Amino acid sequence: MKIILSLFVFFSFLACGDEIVENTKAEKPEVIETLDQKIAHHIEAVLRIPATEKYTVETFSAQMNTDDSLDMIITVNLLDRAMEKAVNSTNLATRVESGYMGRYNFIFFYDGASKKISREIPVPSSALANLTVKFEHIRSEAYFDVLVEYKLENASFIRFFTVINRLPKEIFEMMNYDGLGDIENKAYYVEYDDGSYSLAKDILIYKGRLEQIKFNDPKKVFNYSPKIEKTNELDRRWFFNDNDLKYYAKKR
């Protein structure tokens, strides 16, 4: 009887062991995205870009806040989408002449400390021209502010952003030039000076002289960066208001 009981216990133990082995599942390896993949997935989701649509992405890195981490401005250009909408519209010629103007250029902000990417910030402009990004110390010498240049036909404009609470906020906008390639044109030259009412620098806008050039191909106007010569004629001096985080022109 003892032998039978022992055998019963032995085979019961084996049966329990078999059940444990069968129910054990292998863990799937964790998939780690690269930063480029993370950016691409975020952009495609937010802007609803299908796998068949082509788009252009550029990244510009600098420290843009006080957390000592390297941040990034990401620009996105949807020229293919702009061209497709133009072809399907009733005013194709007008859209082509304007360089496919509309909401086809965007910026995103990547925060180096939190590793998070912001929602899109549209910059309505001519889609034939990619956005240009530069950095300047304006509000502080400890970090950079962002200058985004965009084109509208043969004119150029600059938007100034500062990063607050890990999001870019527009604080100023100016015309860079107008009439590139035309006989009559105008241009402006930017300099900075100590702030009149805050630690943020004043923005000094001088009248400038735009480089004279003719384009055999009208499309070249969208990606050409002309030289602007400074004159001694100050157009406006702008000061920063800390209360509403914007620039205002000083009275003449």
Backbone as CSV, one residue per row, in Angstrom:
resi,resn,N_x,N_y,N_z,CA_x,CA_y,CA_z,C_x,C_y,C_z
1,MET,0.838,-1.211,0.000,0.000,0.000,0.000,0.866,1.252,0.000
2,LYS,1.956,1.218,0.745,2.862,2.366,0.805,3.513,2.611,-0.546
3,ILE,3.825,1.471,-1.244,4.458,1.612,-2.576,3.498,2.256,-3.553
4,ILE,2.235,1.825,-3.530,1.218,2.402,-4.434,1.040,3.888,-4.151
5,LEU,0.978,4.288,-2.888,0.818,5.693,-2.493,2.000,6.527,-2.947
6,SER,3.198,5.966,-2.812,4.403,6.690,-3.239,4.405,6.913,-4.737
7,LEU,4.016,5.894,-5.481,3.961,6.044,-6.943,2.922,7.078,-7.354
8,PHE,1.799,7.102,-6.651,0.749,8.088,-6.957,1.259,9.523,-6.758
9,VAL,1.974,9.745,-5.634,2.549,11.062,-5.349,3.577,11.437,-6.400
10,PHE,4.410,10.453,-6.820,5.472,10.701,-7.805,4.895,11.115,-9.157
11,PHE,3.895,10.384,-9.617,3.305,10.710,-10.925,2.480,12.006,-10.863
12,SER,1.887,12.276,-9.710,1.166,13.562,-9.558,2.122,14.727,-9.657
13,PHE,3.317,14.560,-9.090,4.333,15.617,-9.152,4.776,15.854,-10.595
14,LEU,4.966,14.761,-11.342,5.353,14.900,-12.752,4.272,15.607,-13.548
15,ALA,3.025,15.270,-13.272,1.915,15.901,-13.999,1.869,17.386,-13.726
16,CYS,2.038,17.765,-12.464,2.047,19.198,-12.124,3.192,19.903,-12.818
17,GLY,4.359,19.244,-12.882,5.506,19.847,-13.562,5.237,20.074,-15.027
18,ASP,4.570,19.123,-15.695,4.253,19.279,-17.118,3.339,20.466,-17.335
19,GLU,2.366,20.685,-16.447,1.421,21.798,-16.598,2.145,23.139,-16.482
20,ILE,3.090,23.237,-15.582,3.835,24.497,-15.407,4.623,24.830,-16.660
21,VAL,5.266,23.841,-17.269,6.057,24.057,-18.482,5.177,24.514,-19.626
22,GLU,3.995,23.895,-19.791,3.109,24.203,-20.901,2.541,25.615,-20.799
23,ASN,2.301,26.113,-19.589,1.684,27.425,-19.406,2.683,28.575,-19.403
24,THR,3.972,28.266,-19.453,4.987,29.324,-19.457,5.191,29.843,-20.869
25,LYS,4.978,31.154,-21.091,5.131,31.775,-22.412,6.398,32.620,-22.454
26,ALA,7.073,32.565,-23.591,8.294,33.363,-23.756,7.941,34.836,-23.869
27,GLU,8.647,35.684,-23.152,8.400,37.132,-23.215,8.924,37.711,-24.524
28,LYS,8.112,38.616,-25.119,8.526,39.261,-26.359,9.560,40.343,-26.051
29,PRO,10.582,40.445,-26.869,11.589,41.493,-26.632,10.997,42.886,-26.821
30,GLU,11.388,43.823,-25.980,10.878,45.199,-26.058,11.436,45.900,-27.295
31,VAL,10.531,46.511,-28.057,10.934,47.234,-29.263,11.276,48.672,-28.874
32,ILE,12.486,49.089,-29.123,12.941,50.440,-28.781,13.063,51.261,-30.054
33,GLU,12.321,52.373,-30.106,12.378,53.249,-31.270,13.629,54.114,-31.237
34,THR,14.200,54.364,-32.386,15.235,55.379,-32.483,14.549,56.745,-32.463
35,LEU,15.325,57.796,-32.245,14.741,59.134,-32.225,14.141,59.485,-33.583
36,ASP,14.821,59.119,-34.660,14.290,59.389,-36.003,12.960,58.680,-36.218
37,GLN,12.852,57.438,-35.755,11.600,56.704,-35.897,10.489,57.339,-35.066
38,LYS,10.841,57.777,-33.860,9.855,58.428,-32.991,9.333,59.706,-33.635
39,ILE,10.227,60.493,-34.204,9.829,61.731,-34.877,8.922,61.426,-36.056
40,ALA,9.310,60.455,-36.883,8.525,60.110,-38.071,7.129,59.625,-37.687
41,HIS,7.038,58.752,-36.698,5.735,58.228,-36.277,4.846,59.344,-35.722
42,HIS,5.441,60.257,-34.962,4.671,61.364,-34.380,4.147,62.285,-35.485
43,ILE,5.006,62.658,-36.407,4.610,63.563,-37.494,3.513,62.938,-38.342
44,GLU,3.692,61.694,-38.706,2.724,61.014,-39.568,1.368,60.870,-38.886
45,ALA,1.376,60.651,-37.580,0.116,60.529,-36.847,-0.588,61.877,-36.724
46,VAL,0.162,62.912,-36.343,-0.448,64.230,-36.107,-0.931,64.868,-37.410
47,LEU,-0.129,64.764,-38.471,-0.485,65.387,-39.747,-1.244,64.440,-40.673
48,ARG,-1.521,63.245,-40.192,-2.292,62.248,-40.955,-1.662,61.998,-42.326
49,ILE,-0.402,61.644,-42.292,0.342,61.385,-43.521,0.300,59.884,-43.811
50,PRO,-0.303,59.472,-44.925,-0.333,58.045,-45.261,1.033,57.563,-45.734
51,ALA,1.188,56.253,-45.794,2.476,55.660,-46.174,2.870,56.011,-47.606
52,THR,1.886,56.353,-48.436,2.163,56.657,-49.848,2.566,58.113,-50.087
53,GLU,2.430,58.973,-49.073,2.710,60.404,-49.255,4.151,60.736,-48.869
54,LYS,4.829,61.468,-49.747,6.195,61.900,-49.464,6.174,63.242,-48.743
55,TYR,7.151,63.440,-47.853,7.275,64.711,-47.146,8.734,64.907,-46.764
56,THR,9.074,66.152,-46.408,10.456,66.487,-46.062,10.550,66.897,-44.611
57,VAL,11.546,66.347,-43.909,11.782,66.675,-42.497,13.212,67.171,-42.325
58,GLU,13.372,68.266,-41.581,14.701,68.748,-41.194,14.705,69.011,-39.694
59,THR,15.856,68.823,-39.061,15.971,69.052,-37.618,17.081,70.061,-37.340
60,PHE,16.849,70.917,-36.323,17.792,71.970,-35.939,17.924,71.928,-34.415
61,SER,19.131,71.705,-33.930,19.341,71.464,-32.497,19.992,72.655,-31.800
62,ALA,19.554,72.920,-30.585,20.143,73.949,-29.721,19.499,73.828,-28.345
63,GLN,20.115,74.419,-27.349,19.490,74.479,-26.026,18.541,75.665,-26.002
64,MET,17.240,75.391,-25.840,16.234,76.437,-25.970,15.482,76.744,-24.683
65,ASN,15.911,76.137,-23.576,15.335,76.490,-22.280,16.396,76.273,-21.193
66,THR,15.976,76.296,-19.934,16.955,76.324,-18.835,17.284,74.958,-18.250
67,ASP,16.882,73.865,-18.923,17.095,72.548,-18.305,18.411,71.893,-18.719
68,ASP,19.271,72.609,-19.425,20.602,72.118,-19.808,20.569,70.913,-20.745
69,SER,19.445,70.680,-21.403,19.345,69.589,-22.364,19.293,70.148,-23.780
70,LEU,19.771,69.356,-24.739,19.748,69.779,-26.133,18.357,69.537,-26.697
71,ASP,17.735,70.595,-27.179,16.383,70.530,-27.734,16.449,70.544,-29.260
72,MET,15.280,70.512,-29.886,15.273,70.413,-31.337,14.020,71.075,-31.922
73,ILE,14.212,71.823,-32.998,13.098,72.280,-33.823,13.039,71.362,-35.038
74,ILE,11.863,70.834,-35.307,11.649,69.931,-36.437,10.762,70.648,-37.443
75,THR,11.210,70.765,-38.683,10.386,71.370,-39.729,9.871,70.284,-40.662
76,VAL,8.642,70.462,-41.122,8.006,69.505,-42.022,7.424,70.261,-43.208
77,ASN,7.683,69.757,-44.408,7.170,70.351,-45.640,6.342,69.314,-46.394
78,LEU,5.110,69.692,-46.742,4.184,68.787,-47.422,3.940,69.254,-48.856
79,LEU,4.992,69.369,-49.635,4.874,69.855,-51.009,4.019,68.913,-51.861
80,ASP,4.202,67.611,-51.729,3.416,66.661,-52.530,1.924,66.822,-52.279
81,ARG,1.556,67.040,-51.020,0.143,67.256,-50.690,-0.366,68.550,-51.323
82,ALA,0.465,69.592,-51.270,0.075,70.876,-51.852,-0.133,70.763,-53.360
83,MET,0.761,70.045,-54.037,0.654,69.886,-55.483,-0.576,69.061,-55.861
84,GLU,-0.848,68.031,-55.091,-2.017,67.194,-55.374,-3.312,67.988,-55.218
85,LYS,-3.388,68.808,-54.163,-4.592,69.624,-53.970,-4.734,70.669,-55.069
86,ALA,-3.603,71.188,-55.545,-3.649,72.182,-56.620,-4.175,71.566,-57.912
87,VAL,-3.704,70.363,-58.224,-4.144,69.674,-59.447,-5.642,69.407,-59.405
88,ASN,-6.166,69.121,-58.227,-7.589,68.804,-58.086,-8.464,70.034,-57.851
89,SER,-7.863,71.231,-57.901,-8.613,72.458,-57.660,-9.033,73.101,-58.984
90,THR,-9.774,74.185,-58.877,-10.218,74.917,-60.074,-9.302,76.101,-60.394
91,ASN,-8.280,76.330,-59.593,-7.364,77.471,-59.813,-5.914,77.012,-59.787
92,LEU,-5.600,76.006,-60.593,-4.264,75.418,-60.620,-3.199,76.457,-60.934
93,ALA,-3.407,77.299,-61.952,-2.395,78.271,-62.364,-2.048,79.238,-61.240
94,THR,-3.061,79.701,-60.508,-2.831,80.631,-59.397,-2.025,79.970,-58.288
95,ARG,-2.332,78.725,-57.989,-1.615,78.018,-56.923,-0.164,77.763,-57.305
96,VAL,0.063,77.429,-58.561,1.435,77.208,-59.013,2.224,78.508,-58.932
97,GLU,1.629,79.607,-59.370,2.311,80.907,-59.359,2.671,81.347,-57.946
98,SER,1.833,81.023,-56.968,2.084,81.424,-55.580,3.035,80.472,-54.867
99,GLY,3.501,79.443,-55.586,4.378,78.463,-54.942,3.614,77.506,-54.061
100,TYR,2.337,77.257,-54.415,1.462,76.356,-53.655,1.302,76.854,-52.222
101,MET,0.761,78.054,-52.110,0.602,78.685,-50.798,-0.494,77.994,-49.995
102,GLY,-0.262,77.852,-48.705,-1.254,77.251,-47.824,-0.609,76.709,-46.563
103,ARG,-1.325,75.837,-45.855,-0.827,75.243,-44.602,-0.087,73.942,-44.919
104,TYR,1.117,74.092,-45.452,1.908,72.926,-45.854,3.299,72.929,-45.218
105,ASN,3.596,73.932,-44.415,4.839,73.973,-43.647,4.499,73.998,-42.159
106,PHE,5.232,73.194,-41.387,4.956,73.077,-39.949,6.268,72.995,-39.181
107,ILE,6.195,73.392,-37.901,7.306,73.123,-36.994,6.782,72.329,-35.806
108,PHE,7.678,71.505,-35.242,7.433,70.778,-34.005,8.608,71.076,-33.074
109,PHE,8.368,70.958,-31.774,9.427,71.154,-30.783,9.675,69.850,-30.049
110,TYR,10.949,69.423,-30.028,11.357,68.244,-29.258,12.100,68.716,-28.026
111,ASP,11.568,68.377,-26.851,12.176,68.774,-25.583,13.180,67.714,-25.149
112,GLY,14.445,68.106,-25.043,15.497,67.149,-24.738,15.398,66.528,-23.360
113,ALA,14.815,67.237,-22.402,14.721,66.713,-21.035,13.598,65.692,-20.901
114,SER,12.417,66.012,-21.391,11.265,65.111,-21.255,11.164,64.102,-22.389
115,LYS,11.913,64.317,-23.458,11.872,63.446,-24.649,10.512,63.480,-25.337
116,LYS,9.763,64.565,-25.142,8.433,64.672,-25.742,8.457,65.607,-26.946
117,ILE,7.560,65.333,-27.901,7.435,66.148,-29.115,6.094,66.873,-29.053
118,SER,6.106,68.156,-29.353,4.895,68.971,-29.279,3.947,68.659,-30.429
119,ARG,2.780,69.237,-30.364,1.872,69.212,-31.507,2.420,70.133,-32.591
120,GLU,1.808,70.065,-33.749,2.285,70.864,-34.880,1.972,72.348,-34.685
121,ILE,2.871,73.195,-35.170,2.635,74.637,-35.246,2.660,75.000,-36.728
122,PRO,1.511,75.298,-37.327,1.492,75.598,-38.760,2.125,76.948,-39.067
123,VAL,2.829,77.002,-40.180,3.407,78.260,-40.675,2.928,78.420,-42.120
124,PRO,1.732,78.994,-42.334,1.200,79.124,-43.697,2.170,79.885,-44.591
125,SER,2.467,79.321,-45.753,3.498,79.877,-46.616,3.498,79.142,-47.944
126,SER,4.451,79.495,-48.817,4.600,78.817,-50.100,5.295,77.479,-49.884
127,ALA,4.657,76.407,-50.322,5.198,75.066,-50.068,6.459,74.776,-50.869
128,LEU,6.717,75.550,-51.942,7.945,75.345,-52.716,9.195,75.728,-51.932
129,ALA,9.021,76.442,-50.829,10.162,76.846,-49.994,10.076,76.161,-48.638
130,ASN,11.126,75.435,-48.269,11.207,74.869,-46.926,11.437,75.987,-45.911
131,LEU,11.019,75.761,-44.693,11.286,76.720,-43.619,12.772,76.732,-43.296
132,THR,13.272,77.914,-42.936,14.666,78.068,-42.513,14.690,78.438,-41.041
133,VAL,15.537,77.780,-40.255,15.587,77.999,-38.808,16.959,78.522,-38.402
134,LYS,16.953,79.573,-37.588,18.183,80.102,-36.996,17.948,80.321,-35.506
135,PHE,19.042,80.455,-34.750,18.956,80.654,-33.305,19.679,81.938,-32.902
136,GLU,19.099,82.640,-31.925,19.709,83.862,-31.398,19.489,83.917,-29.891
137,HIS,20.471,84.503,-29.181,20.280,84.801,-27.761,19.507,86.113,-27.661
138,ILE,18.232,86.063,-27.339,17.408,87.271,-27.259,16.901,87.489,-25.836
139,ARG,16.210,86.512,-25.273,15.693,86.668,-23.913,16.742,86.361,-22.858
140,SER,17.752,85.589,-23.225,18.777,85.217,-22.247,20.028,84.738,-22.978
141,GLU,21.173,84.932,-22.355,22.423,84.389,-22.897,22.586,82.917,-22.537
142,ALA,21.710,82.411,-21.647,21.818,81.026,-21.183,21.179,80.033,-22.150
143,TYR,20.315,80.501,-23.019,19.652,79.613,-23.982,19.283,80.413,-25.229
144,PHE,18.869,79.693,-26.261,18.574,80.318,-27.550,17.072,80.493,-27.753
145,ASP,16.738,81.527,-28.522,15.395,81.675,-29.067,15.444,81.300,-30.541
146,VAL,14.275,81.144,-31.142,14.160,80.537,-32.472,13.628,81.537,-33.483
147,LEU,14.292,81.614,-34.641,13.842,82.440,-35.752,13.485,81.517,-36.914
148,VAL,12.241,81.605,-37.367,11.764,80.754,-38.466,11.425,81.645,-39.660
149,GLU,12.149,81.440,-40.760,11.901,82.216,-41.976,11.010,81.412,-42.915
150,TYR,10.007,82.094,-43.475,9.128,81.451,-44.451,8.918,82.394,-45.642
151,LYS,8.498,81.832,-46.768,8.352,82.593,-48.003,6.879,82.664,-48.415
152,LEU,6.504,83.824,-48.928,5.213,84.033,-49.580,5.499,84.638,-50.951
153,GLU,5.431,83.803,-51.973,5.812,84.206,-53.327,7.252,84.730,-53.294
154,ASN,7.497,86.013,-53.708,8.876,86.521,-53.712,9.156,87.417,-52.504
155,ALA,8.456,87.141,-51.408,8.669,87.865,-50.147,9.077,86.874,-49.058
156,SER,9.775,87.387,-48.047,10.247,86.563,-46.931,9.862,87.222,-45.616
157,PHE,9.454,86.403,-44.665,9.066,86.879,-43.342,9.763,86.021,-42.289
158,ILE,9.919,86.577,-41.083,10.572,85.857,-39.985,9.672,85.898,-38.752
159,ARG,9.444,84.722,-38.185,8.733,84.629,-36.911,9.733,84.296,-35.811
160,PHE,9.580,84.974,-34.684,10.449,84.771,-33.528,9.678,83.967,-32.474
161,PHE,10.294,82.899,-31.986,9.686,82.066,-30.943,10.619,81.985,-29.743
162,THR,10.017,81.919,-28.561,10.758,81.587,-27.352,10.068,80.394,-26.702
163,VAL,10.825,79.524,-26.059,10.253,78.318,-25.469,9.856,78.599,-24.019
164,ILE,8.571,78.413,-23.734,8.033,78.617,-22.384,7.211,77.390,-22.017
165,ASN,7.496,76.813,-20.871,6.812,75.587,-20.432,6.907,74.492,-21.500
166,ARG,8.098,74.394,-22.094,8.412,73.351,-23.076,7.568,73.438,-24.338
167,LEU,7.120,74.656,-24.665,6.393,74.873,-25.910,6.852,76.184,-26.539
168,PRO,7.054,76.226,-27.871,7.426,77.484,-28.523,6.258,78.461,-28.529
169,LYS,6.552,79.700,-28.150,5.540,80.762,-28.187,6.035,81.880,-29.096
170,GLU,5.194,82.296,-30.035,5.576,83.377,-30.945,5.573,84.710,-30.202
171,ILE,6.676,85.468,-30.332,6.780,86.741,-29.622,6.946,87.929,-30.567
172,PHE,7.246,87.646,-31.840,7.490,88.751,-32.776,7.459,88.217,-34.202
173,GLU,7.102,89.081,-35.148,7.138,88.726,-36.566,7.505,89.962,-37.381
174,MET,8.278,89.774,-38.433,8.716,90.906,-39.253,8.849,90.481,-40.711
175,MET,8.743,91.483,-41.592,9.070,91.252,-42.992,10.576,91.290,-43.163
176,ASN,11.115,90.312,-43.866,12.538,90.269,-44.160,12.830,91.029,-45.452
177,TYR,12.069,90.717,-46.491,12.145,91.454,-47.753,10.889,91.188,-48.562
178,ASP,10.683,92.020,-49.590,9.563,91.851,-50.520,10.005,92.329,-51.897
179,GLY,9.562,91.610,-52.938,9.888,92.006,-54.302,11.202,91.445,-54.809
180,LEU,11.630,90.291,-54.323,12.880,89.695,-54.804,12.761,89.406,-56.297
181,GLY,13.693,89.951,-57.076,13.672,89.790,-58.524,12.943,90.896,-59.246
182,ASP,12.258,91.781,-58.503,11.544,92.914,-59.110,12.418,94.164,-59.083
183,ILE,12.074,95.133,-59.924,12.798,96.406,-59.929,12.525,97.156,-58.628
184,GLU,11.263,97.191,-58.227,10.897,97.833,-56.964,10.828,96.767,-55.867
185,ASN,11.531,97.011,-54.791,11.537,96.052,-53.691,11.855,96.773,-52.389
186,LYS,11.803,96.037,-51.302,12.193,96.592,-50.005,12.759,95.475,-49.150
187,ALA,13.604,95.875,-48.206,14.248,94.884,-47.341,14.578,95.523,-45.998
188,TYR,14.820,94.673,-45.009,15.115,95.136,-43.661,16.285,94.348,-43.087
189,TYR,16.982,94.982,-42.168,18.179,94.397,-41.555,17.986,94.400,-40.044
190,VAL,18.275,93.288,-39.383,17.996,93.130,-37.949,19.268,93.221,-37.122
191,GLU,19.195,93.991,-36.034,20.241,94.014,-35.017,19.588,93.964,-33.640
192,TYR,20.399,93.716,-32.608,19.883,93.605,-31.241,20.664,94.536,-30.326
193,ASP,19.980,95.023,-29.286,20.608,95.914,-28.312,20.079,95.568,-26.922
194,ASP,20.712,96.134,-25.900,20.253,95.897,-24.533,18.781,96.274,-24.403
195,GLY,18.054,95.509,-23.584,16.626,95.751,-23.425,16.310,97.072,-22.763
196,SER,15.286,97.743,-23.270,14.874,99.034,-22.704,14.102,98.861,-21.398
197,TYR,13.283,97.811,-21.328,12.413,97.638,-20.163,12.498,96.243,-19.544
198,SER,13.324,95.370,-20.081,13.443,94.017,-19.536,14.826,93.472,-19.892
199,LEU,15.121,92.268,-19.410,16.396,91.633,-19.734,16.443,91.167,-21.184
200,ALA,15.276,90.980,-21.802,15.235,90.581,-23.209,15.754,91.729,-24.078
201,LYS,16.513,91.383,-25.099,17.098,92.404,-25.959,16.034,93.133,-26.781
202,ASP,16.295,94.405,-27.054,15.485,95.139,-28.018,15.840,94.660,-29.420
203,ILE,14.861,94.716,-30.312,15.076,94.360,-31.716,15.070,95.637,-32.531
204,LEU,16.165,95.900,-33.220,16.309,97.089,-34.044,16.167,96.702,-35.516
205,ILE,15.187,97.308,-36.184,14.931,97.013,-37.592,15.385,98.205,-38.428
206,TYR,16.432,98.000,-39.218,16.931,99.027,-40.128,16.417,98.765,-41.541
207,LYS,16.236,99.818,-42.287,15.932,99.644,-43.704,17.177,99.128,-44.404
208,GLY,16.971,98.232,-45.364,18.100,97.624,-46.048,18.000,97.747,-47.554
209,ARG,19.061,97.330,-48.231,19.080,97.289,-49.694,19.155,95.838,-50.128
210,LEU,18.155,95.431,-50.915,18.050,94.047,-51.349,18.889,93.790,-52.593
211,GLU,19.548,92.653,-52.597,20.350,92.248,-53.755,19.487,92.229,-55.024
212,GLN,20.002,92.809,-56.099,19.296,92.827,-57.378,19.629,91.560,-58.158
213,ILE,18.594,90.840,-58.549,18.810,89.581,-59.259,17.598,89.285,-60.129
214,LYS,17.844,88.603,-61.241,16.774,88.167,-62.137,16.779,86.649,-62.210
215,PHE,15.587,86.073,-62.273,15.466,84.620,-62.310,14.914,84.181,-63.664
216,ASN,15.661,83.308,-64.346,15.156,82.726,-65.587,14.064,81.703,-65.298
217,ASP,14.205,81.022,-64.182,13.196,80.066,-63.734,12.484,80.658,-62.528
218,PRO,11.178,80.975,-62.644,10.451,81.605,-61.522,10.491,80.788,-60.235
219,LYS,10.659,79.476,-60.322,10.665,78.642,-59.122,11.897,78.883,-58.251
220,LYS,12.969,79.408,-58.849,14.207,79.600,-58.091,14.075,80.674,-57.014
221,VAL,13.068,81.544,-57.169,12.891,82.619,-56.195,12.561,82.074,-54.811
222,PHE,11.990,80.871,-54.761,11.526,80.334,-53.485,12.661,79.791,-52.612
223,ASN,13.767,79.415,-53.215,14.863,78.823,-52.442,16.158,79.620,-52.535
224,TYR,16.036,80.880,-52.947,17.220,81.736,-53.032,17.285,82.621,-51.792
225,SER,18.482,82.724,-51.217,18.692,83.576,-50.035,19.497,84.806,-50.444
226,PRO,18.839,85.931,-50.657,19.536,87.124,-51.146,20.328,87.821,-50.043
227,LYS,21.302,88.602,-50.467,22.054,89.425,-49.525,21.275,90.709,-49.249
228,ILE,21.295,91.124,-47.983,20.646,92.374,-47.580,21.697,93.270,-46.946
229,GLU,21.870,94.458,-47.519,22.856,95.416,-47.016,22.179,96.408,-46.066
230,LYS,22.793,96.596,-44.919,22.230,97.513,-43.925,22.432,98.966,-44.335
231,THR,21.417,99.794,-44.086,21.565,101.245,-44.210,21.605,101.834,-42.801
232,ASN,21.798,103.131,-42.696,21.829,103.797,-41.385,20.450,104.287,-40.950
233,GLU,19.422,103.970,-41.740,18.080,104.455,-41.436,17.333,103.439,-40.552
234,LEU,17.146,103.804,-39.295,16.424,102.939,-38.372,14.930,103.037,-38.644
235,ASP,14.307,101.907,-38.949,12.867,101.896,-39.221,12.067,101.855,-37.926
236,ARG,12.375,100.918,-37.048,11.669,100.809,-35.771,12.569,100.138,-34.737
237,ARG,12.353,100.506,-33.470,12.978,99.809,-32.339,11.868,99.153,-31.540
238,TRP,12.012,97.855,-31.274,10.987,97.087,-30.582,11.504,96.629,-29.221
239,PHE,10.652,96.718,-28.193,11.032,96.287,-26.848,10.108,95.165,-26.390
240,PHE,10.628,94.346,-25.482,9.893,93.172,-25.015,9.106,93.498,-23.755
241,ASN,7.835,93.091,-23.733,6.983,93.259,-22.559,6.875,91.913,-21.845
242,ASP,7.411,91.829,-20.639,7.412,90.570,-19.896,6.025,90.115,-19.469
243,ASN,5.084,91.049,-19.359,3.753,90.690,-18.867,2.990,89.822,-19.860
244,ASP,3.007,90.199,-21.135,2.284,89.401,-22.125,3.203,88.713,-23.126
245,LEU,4.514,88.779,-22.857,5.495,88.036,-23.655,5.407,88.363,-25.145
246,LYS,5.410,89.662,-25.440,5.385,90.121,-26.830,6.254,91.366,-26.980
247,TYR,6.601,91.653,-28.222,7.356,92.854,-28.534,6.418,93.968,-28.983
248,TYR,6.775,95.198,-28.586,6.014,96.386,-28.967,6.982,97.431,-29.504
249,ALA,6.482,98.237,-30.445,7.336,99.275,-31.046,7.397,100.491,-30.143
250,LYS,8.590,101.033,-30.001,8.761,102.280,-29.252,8.252,103.437,-30.100
251,LYS,7.695,104.439,-29.438,7.205,105.612,-30.165,8.359,106.319,-30.819
252,ARG,8.124,106.811,-31.999,9.176,107.505,-32.754,9.466,108.863,-32.122
